[in-house]
């Protein structure tokens, strides 16, 4: 399947759906092929891909395997934005 760069950008989810379906996608610029998106082989599991990327030097393993902390919303400190906007409008 072929897509122009602009069309591929605008329809990225469609392009990725095709790749996930097992078909390669050729990206073109002014009708000339410039890149190809290929699906990963079916035997390529996540752990295997991570180890391969570490071996290639693209990824670095974590110093300590630690779970990410749960995100907690904290109240914001400082002057409210609405007050700042009002002050700016009043001073103009």
HUMOFEN-V85653 format. One record per residue. N is the residue number from 0. RES is the residue in one letter. SS is DSSP state (H for helix, E for strand, - for the rest). PHI is phi as a letter, one per 40 degrees, with the letter a starting at -180 (none if undefined). PSI is psi in whole degrees, -180 to 180 (NA if undefined). Layout:
# HUMOFEN-V85653
n: (N/N)
res: (RES/RES)
ss: (SS/SS)
phi: (PHI/PHI)
psi: (PSI/PSI)
This chain:
# HUMOFEN-V85653
n: (0/1/2/3/4/5/6/7/8/9/10/11/12/13/14/15/16/17/18/19/20/21/22/23/24/25/26/27/28/29/30/31/32/33/34/35/36/37/38/39/40/41/42/43/44/45/46/47/48/49/50/51/52/53/54/55/56/57/58/59/60/61/62/63/64/65/66/67/68/69/70/71/72/73/74/75/76/77/78/79/80/81/82/83/84/85/86/87/88/89/90/91)
res: (X/X/X/X/X/X/X/X/X/X/X/X/X/X/X/X/X/X/X/X/X/X/X/X/X/X/X/X/X/X/X/X/X/X/X/X/X/X/X/X/X/X/X/X/X/X/X/X/X/X/X/X/X/X/X/X/X/X/X/X/X/X/X/X/X/X/X/X/X/X/X/X/X/X/X/X/X/X/X/X/X/X/X/X/X/X/X/X/X/X/X/X)
ss: (-/E/E/E/H/H/H/H/H/H/-/H/H/H/H/H/H/H/H/H/-/-/-/-/E/E/E/E/E/-/-/E/E/E/E/E/E/-/-/-/-/-/-/-/-/H/H/H/H/H/H/H/H/H/H/H/-/-/-/-/-/-/-/-/-/-/-/-/-/-/-/-/-/-/-/-/-/-/-/-/H/H/H/H/H/H/H/H/H/H/H/-)
phi: (none/b/b/c/d/c/c/c/c/c/b/d/c/c/c/c/c/c/c/c/c/h/c/c/b/c/c/b/b/f/g/c/c/b/a/b/b/b/c/c/c/c/c/c/c/d/c/c/c/c/c/c/c/c/c/c/g/c/b/b/c/c/c/b/c/b/c/c/c/c/c/b/c/b/c/c/b/h/c/c/c/c/c/c/c/d/c/c/c/c/c/c)
psi: (144/140/140/157/-47/-46/-42/-38/-43/-27/45/-41/-36/-43/-46/-31/-40/-44/-43/-28/-4/1/139/153/128/127/132/154/115/40/-9/133/132/-24/163/134/117/144/150/151/148/-26/-6/98/167/-47/-40/-42/-41/-44/-38/-43/-35/-42/-34/-9/10/-37/152/135/152/146/-44/128/102/139/147/136/151/140/136/132/136/145/142/145/155/-171/134/145/-38/-37/-42/-43/-44/-44/-41/-43/-40/-33/-14/NA)
